[in-house]
């Protein structure tokens, strides 16, 4: 343990040394023009060229959850005006669920300079003050002055940098032309937040597709993007919009970005999309192609159920029973087959009603809204994992003997009543089973309006009933029916692998959004759950001895998995993005530090900035977490926040005093006023913070 602490401290010191070394490498900035000389009335393209140090980045026009854009303040001669900055396509950076839009390496901010028709002739100096934020482990605010010389005269003369600026233009998003994209509100507003659906006609299937919103003073568009089900040839994205004041926006502007592969350069289109109204109080109905595909999946899934071990053995017996009931009347067999099909459909309609009730109770309606709910993603990941384990035979899902006995009495009846309840029995037997196509369709149905749920369940019922009905109309086809055997069990296990693949996809979708350790803890939860299923199946369902002990062990493991992993470690009902800051931060000042130390209290000081990505990560990972909050209360510490988002000479002096070129800087002052503060490394862990607080309280 002591060796681990020394290693963490050494790593922190090394990170600090690297951060200071990188910060000492000044970004090279210059102002370049596409022309050395230009005529009055022309436009000259200028470029502010920032050459950043390796691993450092600056920010796009919309910084995202952290950071801010560069600014250029011009000092121009009479008759020369500067246009808006034309920004290159940024990279989307996701660090511990904090999303930013960043620019790396060599960044060129293009600005068109318009020369008036009466601009004075002669040489002129163009000046600009450039301010920007650059970040690696620490964030540093930079500014510098740049200049360039331009001759306004009777002829135009290209500069040596014209090719360089042309290359920079190739990194701009495409503008103009027609992009087949639409935006629509998904449903009524939920307070100050509202879902937005963006659909884009795109025949190819890019590995990455996203919408990078432009900045706005009236509203914010969430930086997280969910890709939702869509028709072939279309891409559908879900974003969340929050209004700052006034009415909901009538349009949204930004970049539609796609990448053919993860490594391919981005293709971006600058768009302004008018937002169409959504259906009041209901979810957006899926487009025809998507709905037809899901209905097809539902029908195929119902067909596959017929050859699952829980259903197939009864096929021949039931059909032969119908034939024996009406040997002399083939028409009677057909009628019984249709009544059997009605029994199946009636059962699936009952299941659809239950699904609608569950959906409304859980508030899962909406285009893709279920999968935007982190709790739902955890539950569906767990469910699909259990289904896969069931198909592998780890445990069995069975109906009680009483239920099966009552069903058997009803189906033993002859005539129309028996045929109808045979359809009900087939559905009952099918409910413990599942199939890959059916799972996809049912999962889709739970996110849709009631009438779509009914259509999907009816399609599934038609798939399950179709073989029975066809065999009743063509009894001679019974000879082609595969005979029950060992192959059925192997087929069931084979069906578990597509279900396991679905579970893996859901795990990836879920764990990466549950914080930095989400993959670890959700993985341990599913492994523990699999152990519970194995103990239950092996020692409770199939075992003969010590079944009571096996039940106790299963329940204990299940309680441990939920209580310790889901609740204590994952905080699955309040994920990191929804947790509120509960630390009672007070504004930092030297006087506030002196006052707290005079009272004999430990002090935690966090010098931070909204524009500092690493500051926000430290807050999520190590500062604004329950163990740190509990420790602060335990030692009666004072918490002071030094906000360096805007210029603050006092904070700048404090950073320089401790050898930091920028934020983050976290200090822990011991309660003994004679002791110096403990300077924490730029990259924090909970252990580093808690150890420092323990030392400060001694």
N, C-alpha and C positions, 0 to 999 in steps of 0.2 A: 504494500500500500504506500509506504514511504517513497519507494523507488518511483511509483506512478506519479506521485505528487511532484517529485523532482523533475520527472520527464515533462509534466505539464508546464511547470515553471520555465524549464529550459526552452520548450517550444514557444511559450509566450514571449520570452526575451528575444528569441530568434525572429519571431514574427514582427516584433517591434523594431528590431534592427533592420530587417528587410524593408519594413514600411518606411522608416526614416531614410534609408538609402534611396528607395524609389522616389520618395517625396523630394529628395534633394536634386533629382533629375528634372530640370525645368522643361516643361513642354515648349517646343519650338513653334513660334507663331509668326506668320508673315501675311502680308496683303499682296495679292497678285491680281493683275488686270489682263484681260484678253487683248488689249490694244495699248500700244505706247502713245498713239495719236488717234483722235477721232474728230468727226465733224459735228458742228452744232445740230441738234435734232436727233442724233443717233443715241443708241443705248449700248453701253459698254458693260460686259459682265465682269464683276469683281468676285474674288474668292478669298475668304478668310481661311487660311490653311493652318490647322493645328496638327502637329506631329506629336502624338502621345507616346509616353514611355511604355515598354512592354507590360502587359497585364493591367494597365490602367485604362479607364474609360471615362467618357463624359456623357452627357445626356441629350436626348432628342427633344423636340419642341414640347412634347408631353413626357415628363420624366417618369410618370407612373406613380407607384406607391411611395417613391422616394426620389430625391434628386430634382434638378431644375435645369432649364435650357440655358445655353450661352446667350449673351446679349452683345449687340454691337451698337455703340453710340458714335455716330458719324460727325465729323467736322469737315464740311464740304464747301467748295467755292460757290459763289453766286451762280445760279442757273443749273446746278447739278443736284439731283434728288435721288435718294436711295429707296429702292423698293423693299418688299418683305424678303426675309431669308427663305431660300429654297433649300429644304432639308433633305439629306440622303435618307435612304431606308434604314431604320435602326434594327438592332437585334433585341429580341425579347428575352430578358434575363429573369429567371425565377429562382430566388434564393430563400429557402425556408418560408415559402408561401408569400414572399414579398416580391412583387412583379415590377420591373422597371424596363424602360426602353433606352438602350445604351448605344454609343458609338465608340468604336475601337480604332487603334492604330492611327492612320492618317485620315483626318476629317476635313472636308472642304465645305464650308457654308457659302453657297452661291448667293450673290446679291446683285440684281440688275441696277445699274446707275444710269438714269435718264438725263441726257444733256438737252437743255432747253434750246430753242431755235436762236435765242439771243444770248446764249452763254458767251462770256467774254473770251476772246481769242488769246492764246498764249499758254505757257506752261503753268500747271497748277499742282499743288500738293494735296492729295486726299488723305485725310487722317481718320483713324477709328480707334476707339477705346473698346477693347474686347474683354469681357468678363465671363468666366466659365467655372464650373465645378468639375474636378477630376477626382476619381476614387479608385482605390484598390482595397487594402485593409483599412486605411484611413481615408477620409475625404478632405480635400484641400480646396479652398476657394482661391482662384487665380484671376489676375487681371494684368493687362499690358496694353501699351500703345503701339500701333503699327501705322505705316504710311506707304504711299506709292505715288509716283509722278505720272501725270497725264497731260499731254499737249492737246489743246483744242485748236484745230486749225482747218485748212482747206482740204486735207486728205486724211484717210484712215491708214494706220500702220499697225499690223498685228504685232503682238509682243511675243517674246520667247516662251511665254507660259500658255499660249493659246491651246496647244495640244493637251497640256495638263488639265486645263479647265474643261475641255471637251470630254476628257476621260471622266472628270468629276460629274458631268451631266449624265453620264451613263448610269450613275448610281442613284439618280433621282427616280421617284415613282413616276409611272406613266400618268399623264393627265390629258384631258380632252377625249374625244371619241365617245363611244357608247359602251358601258359595262352593264351587262344584264344582271342587275342586282336589285333587290327590294328589301324594305324594312317594314316590320309590322309589330305593333304592341301585341304581347301575348295574352294579356288579361287585364283586369282592372288593377289599379295601383294598390300596393300594399304599403300604406303610409307614404313615405318619401321615396320608396323604391318600386321599380317596375321592370318586368322582364321584357326584353326586346329580341325579336327573331329577325335575323338577317339571312336571306336566301340568295344564293349566287349561282347562276347557270355556268357550270364548269364541267365539260365532258370528261376530261381526264380526272384521275384520282390522285391528287397530290398527297405526299406524306404529311405535309404541314399546311394548314389553312387557318387564317386568323384575321381579325379586324383590329387594327391599331387606331384608337380614337384620337382625334385632335383635342386640344385643350378647349375649355369653355368656362365662362364665368357664371353661366346659368344652370349648368348641370354637369355631372360627371358620369362617364361610362366606365363601368368596372373593367379592370384589366384582365381578370380571369375570363376565359372563353370555354364554353362547352360546345362540342360538336354533336349535333343531334341527328336523329334519323331523317332521311330525306329521300326524295324520288331519284331514280337514276338520272344522271346528268345534272344533278343539282347538289349544292353544298349548303347546309343549314347550320347556322351558328347562333348560340344563345349568349346574350350579354345582359347585364343588369345596369339599369340607369337610375341614378339618384338625382333629384332636382335640388338645386341650391335655393331657389326662390322663384316665385311666379308660377307660370303655367308649365306644363310638360312640353318639351321641345317638339316642334313640328318636323324637324329634320335632324340628321346626325351626319357628321363629316369625319373622314379618316382614311386609312389605307386598307384595302383588301389585299392581303398578302398570301402568297402560296409558294411552296417549295416542292419540286418533284420528288426530292429525297431530302433527308435530314441535312446532308452535306451540300446540297445544291444551292446556288445563289438565289436570293429571293426575287420573286416577280411581284411587283406591287402596283396597284392602281389607286389613284387618288379619287375619292368619290364623295358626293354629297347626296344622301338618300332621304327622300321624303318618307315620313313614317305614316303608314296606313293605320287606321284605327283597328283594334282587335275586337273580338266578340265579347261583348259585355258580360262579365260574370261567368265566362266559360273559357275553356281552352281552345286554342286554334286547332281546327280540324286538319288532319294530315292530308297532303295532296294525294290525288288518285293513285299514282304509281306506287307510293309507299304503302297505302292501305291495301291495294291489291296484292302486293308482295307479301304482306303480313297475313292476309287471308289465305294465300297459297301456303305459307309456312304452317298456319294453323291446320289446314286440311291435311297436308302431308304428315304433320305430327300426329293427327288423329289416326291416319292410316298405319303409321308405325306402331301405335299402341296395340294394334291387333296382333302383332307378332311379339309383343313383350310377354314374358313368362306369366304375368298375372292375368292375361286376357286370352292368349291363344288356345290354351287347353280346352276352353269351353266352346270354341267356335263349332267344331264338328258335332259335339254333343247337342248343342242347341238346335242346329239346323236339322240334324237327324230327328230330334224330338218333334220339330215342326212337321217333318215329312210323315212321321208315324201318326201324328194327329190327323192327317188328311191325306192318306195314301190314295184314296179314290178321287180326290178333288185337288188337282194342282193349283187351281185358282185360289183355293183356301190357303195354301202354303204362301202364295204371293201376298195375300192379305195379311197373314200373320207376320211376314217379314216387314211389311210397311208399318204395322203396329209396333213391332219391335223397334224400328227406326224412330218412331214417334216417342217411344220410351227413352231412347238415348237422347234425343233432342230436348225433351222435357227436362231431363236430368241436367243437361248442360245449361239450360236456361236458368234452372235453380242455382247452379254454380255461378252463372253470370250475375244473378241478383246478389249473391253473397259477395262477389268481387266488387260490385258497385257500392255495396254497403261498407265494405272494408276501405275502399278508396275514399269515399266521402268522410268516413271517420278519421282517416289518416291525412286528409288534405293532399292527396297525391295527384289531383287532376292538373292537367296542363301539358303543353308540348315540351317534353323533356324535363319538366319540373321535378319529377320524382328523383331523377339522377343528379339534380342539383342540390338535393338534400343530403348532407353527409350521413345523417342517421339512417336514411333509407339505403344508401350505398353500403353501409356496414351490414345491415340486415340482409340485403339481397345477396351480398358476397357470402355471408354465412349460410343462407338457404341453399344457394347453388352448390357450395362445397358439400353440404350434407346430402344433397341429391346425388352428387357424384359418388360419395362414399356408400350410399345406399345401392347404387347400380353396381359398384364393385363388390357388394356382398358383405361389407363391414358390419352392417346391421340391417334389420328389416323393418319396414313400415307395415303393420298389420292392423286389421280391424278386429274389434272385440268379438268374442264368440257369440254374444247375444245379438249383435247387429247382423252377423253372418247367418245366424239361425233364423232370424225374422225374414231376412232376404230370401233364404232358401225356401221357407214356407210359401212366400208369395210366388216365387218362380216355379214352384212345383205345380201350381194350378195350370190347368189346360185352357185352351181357347185364347180369346183376345186379352183377358186379364193377365194370364201367364206370359204371353208374348210381350206385353207392355212392361211388365216387371222384369222380364229377362233383359230388356234394354236398360232398365234402371240398374240391374245387377252388373251388367257389363261396364256401365259407367262407374259404379262403386268399386269394381275390381280394378278399373283403370286409374283411379285417383292416386293410389300409392305409387304408380309408375309415372314416368315422364319420358320425353324424347327431345332431342336437341332442337328440332324445328318448333315443337310445341312450346318449349321453354322460352324461345325467342319471341314467339307470337303472344304468349300470355304476359310476358314481361312488358311488351309493347302495349298491350291492351290496358294494363293497370295505369298507364300514363295518359290515357285518352278519355274523351267524354263517354257517357253511358251507352249511347247507341253504337259506338265503335266497339266497346267491350262486348255487347250482345252479338254483334256481327262476328267477332273473333271466336267467341265460344260456340256459336252456331256452326261456323266453319269447322271447328275441331270436332264437334259432334257429328257432322256429316262425314268427316273422315273416318271416325270410329264406326259409324253405322253402315257405311257404304259396302264393305265386304259381306256383312251379314245379309243385307238386303239383296245384293247381287246373287249370293248363293241360294237364297230362297227362290229367286226367279230362275236360276239355272242350277238345280241340284246336281246335275251331272258334273259340274265343275269341282265337286268335292274331292274327286280323285286327284286333282292337281294341288290340293291343299297340303302344305308340308306337315308331316306328322310330328307331334311333340317329341322332344328328345333332348339329349345333352347340348345340342347346338343352341337351344334357346338360352341356356345359362351363359354360354360364351357370347352370344349376341348381346345379352343384357350388359355384360362386362364391357364389351366393345363400345356400347353406347355411353359408357361412363367417361370415355376419353374426350369426346366433344364437349361433354358437360364440364369436365375438368379444365379444358381449355377456356371455356366461358368463365369459370371461377378464377382462373389466372388473370384474364383480362379485367374482371371486376376488381380483383386484388390490386392490380396496378393502378386502376382508376381511383381506387379508394385510399390506399395506403399513402400514396404520394401527397395527398391533400390533408393528412392528419398530423402534420408537423414533421420535424427533422427525424424523429425516431418512429414515425408511423409504420414504416415497412417492418421494423423489428417487432414492435408490439402487436400489430395486427397479425403478422406471421405466427408469432407465438400463441396468439389467441386461437387461430385456426388449427394449429398443431395440437393444442390442448383439447380443442373440441373434437378433433379426429380421434384422440386418445379416449375421450369420453364415449364416442360412438363405438369404438372397438371394444372397450370394456363392456358396454351395454350389450352389444351383439354377441360377443364371445362367451361372456360369463352369466348374463342375465337371460338373454333369449335362447341361446344354445347350450348353456351350461346346466349342470345338474346339481352341483355342490356349491355351497357358499354363495348362493345367489343374493342373499340379504347383504353380505359384505360387498358384493359387486355393486349393488344398488347404492350403498353408502359411498363407496369410492367414486362412482360416476357422479353422484350429486355433489360431492365435495369438490371434484375437479371442475364441474360446471360452475359452481359458486366461485371458485378461485378464478376461473377464466373470466367471468363477468365482473366480479368485484375488484380484483386486483389489476387485471389487464385492461379491460374496457373502461372501467370507471376511474381507477387511480392513475394508470399510466397513460392511457389514450385520451381520457376526458372526452369520450366519443359524443356525449350529449352536449358538449360545449367546446367544439374544436377551436384551435388556436386563433382562426380568423374571427371568431365571434366573441372571444374572451375580452372582457372590459378591463381597462387599466385601474387597479384598485390601490396602487401605491399613492400615498398622500404626498405628492411632490410639491415642494415649495420653491419659489424662485431663488436661484443661487446668487450670492454676493459674498465678498470677503467678510462683511460684517455678520452675515447669517452663520457662516462657519465659525467665526470667533464666538458668537453668542452661544451656539450649541455646545462648543467645546468648553466654554466657561461653565456651563451647567453640568459638565461631566458626562455628556452623552456621545455615543459613537455617531459618526456622520457618513452617509453615503452620498457622493456627488457624482452625477452623470452629466458630463458635457456632451451634448448631442445636437443633432440637427435633423429637421424633416428631410433634408436633401441627402443625408448620409445613409447609404444602404446598410453598411456594417453596424451602424448604431441601431437600426431597426431590428436587425437580426439578433444582436445582443439582447435587446429588450425582450424579444419573443423567446429566445433560447435560455437566457440566464437571469435576467433582471425581473421582468414582470411575470414571474411564475410563483406558484403557491409556496414552495419551500423557501424562496427568498423573502416573500411577503411575511411568512410565519416567523422567520428568523429576525427580520427587522422589528416586528412587534415584540418578540421575545426579549431583545436587547434594548428596546426603547430607543431605537435609532432615529435620527433626523435625516430625511431624504431631501436633497436639494437638486434641482434641475437647472443646468446651464444651457439655455437654448441658443445655439450658434447658427440658427437658420439665417438670420440677418446679421449684419456686421455688429460686433460688440467688442470694443477695444479692451474692456476688462477681461473678457474671456480669452481674447487673443493673447494678452499678457500672461494669463494663467497657463495656457497651452505652451507658450514659449518657456515659461518657468520650469515646466516638467519635460521639456525636450520633445514636445509633440508638434508636428507641423499642422495638424488639424484634428478634428474629432474622428473617432470617439476617444474620450479620456474619462476613465472611471476611477475615482479616488475613494478610499475608505480611511477616514480619520479615526484613530483609536480614542477611547473616552479619556485616556490619560493625555492631557493637553501637552505634555512634554515630549510625546512621541511623534515622529514625522508621519505623514500620511502614507498609506500603502497604495502604490500605483499599480493598477491591474493592467494586464496586456490588452492589446486592441481586440483580440478574439477571445470571448469569454465562454466559459462553461459553468454550469451550476456549481460544480465543486470548487472552482476558483473563487467565485463570489462568496459562497458559504464559508470557506476556509478564512477568507479575509475578514468577514464579519465576526467569526469566532475569535480571531486574534484581536480585533478592535474592542471586543467586549471584555477582555481580560483586565 
